[in-house]
């Protein structure tokens, strides 16, 4: 699972409607897999990202991002910043681990890079 995916996941357990994002990572196994750098894709995705959540998640895996998104239009963002962002969002893969909801403490396992977001019948 890439961190760009993690940035879009939240807990959907019954009655878990607040403080359910971002899911907290634990016991993660991470690998880096090179992918082609596509600055246009990153510029288009940037407005869709929850920046504060990404910063928190990056810290959980010992990666530092600026706490505030650099001020500029998405068309003129520094290429070095985009390359760093590319490495974090698209090349950082979580192979194994768990994601925990900060509200209800529901644990969602990650196995072979796939997050299991399915709920039990009683949780839906």
C-alpha positions in Angstrom: 0.0 0.0 0.0 1.4 3.4 -0.9 1.2 6.4 1.4 -1.0 8.2 -1.2 -3.6 5.4 -0.6 -3.2 5.7 3.2 -4.0 9.4 2.9 -7.4 8.6 1.6 -8.5 5.8 4.1 -10.6 6.4 7.2 -12.5 4.2 9.6 -16.0 3.3 8.6 -17.0 1.3 11.7 -20.5 1.8 12.9 -20.9 5.1 14.9 -17.2 6.0 14.3 -17.9 9.4 12.6 -15.4 11.7 14.1 -11.6 11.6 14.7 -11.4 8.6 12.4 -8.7 10.0 10.2 -5.7 9.5 9.7 -5.4 5.9 10.7 -2.3 5.4 12.8 0.3 3.0 11.5 2.0 0.4 13.6 4.4 -2.5 13.2 4.9 -1.6 9.5 7.3 -3.2 7.1 8.3 -0.7 4.5 10.0 -1.1 1.1 10.9 1.5 -1.5 9.9 0.6 -5.1 11.0 3.0 -7.8 8.4 4.5 -10.0 8.6 6.9 -12.9 8.6 10.5 -11.7 5.5 12.3 -13.0 5.4 16.0 -11.8 2.1 16.7 -13.5 0.4 13.8 -11.6 1.8 15.2 -8.3 0.7 18.7 -9.1 -2.8 17.4 -9.8 -2.9 15.2 -6.6 -1.6 17.9 -4.2 -4.9 19.7 -3.7 -6.6 16.3 -3.0 -4.2 15.4 -0.2 -4.9 16.0 3.4 -1.5 17.6 4.2 -1.6 17.5 8.0 -2.5 13.8 7.9 0.4 13.1 5.5 2.8 14.9 7.8 1.6 12.9 10.8 1.9 9.6 8.9 5.3 10.4 7.6 6.5 11.0 11.1 5.2 7.6 12.1 7.6 6.0 9.6 10.5 8.4 10.4 10.1 10.6 7.4 10.1 14.4 7.8 7.9 16.7 5.7 7.4 20.4 6.0 4.6 21.0 8.5 3.1 23.6 6.1 2.7 23.0 2.4 5.1 25.3 0.5 3.3 28.5 -0.6 3.0 28.6 -4.3 0.7 27.6 -7.1 0.7 24.0 -8.0 2.2 24.9 -11.4 5.4 26.4 -10.0 6.3 24.1 -7.1 10.0 23.4 -6.7 11.0 20.2 -8.6 13.1 19.1 -5.7 10.1 19.3 -3.4 8.0 17.3 -6.0 10.7 14.6 -6.1 10.7 14.3 -2.3 6.9 14.1 -2.3 7.0 11.5 -5.1 9.4 9.4 -3.1 7.1 9.5 0.0 3.7 9.1 -1.7 4.5 6.8 -4.6 7.7 4.9 -3.8 7.2 4.2 -0.1 5.2 0.9 0.1 3.8 -0.6 3.3 4.0 -4.4 2.9 2.9 -5.5 6.4 1.5 -3.9 9.5 -1.6 -2.4 10.9 -3.7 0.8 10.8 -5.6 1.8 14.0 -8.5 4.2 14.2 -7.7 7.0 16.6 -11.3 7.1 17.7 -12.6 3.6 18.1 -9.3 1.7 18.1 -10.4 -0.6 15.3 -7.4 -2.3 13.8 -7.2 -2.8 10.0 -4.4 -5.2 9.0 -2.1 -4.7 6.0 -0.9 -7.9 4.4 1.2 -8.2 1.3 0.7 -4.5 0.7 -3.1 -4.7 0.8 -5.1 -3.0 3.6 -8.1 -5.1 4.8 -10.8 -2.5 5.4 -13.6 -5.0 5.6 -15.8 -4.8 8.7 -17.5 -7.6 10.6 -21.3 -7.8 10.4 -21.6 -6.3 13.9 -19.3 -3.3 12.9 -21.1 -2.3 9.8 
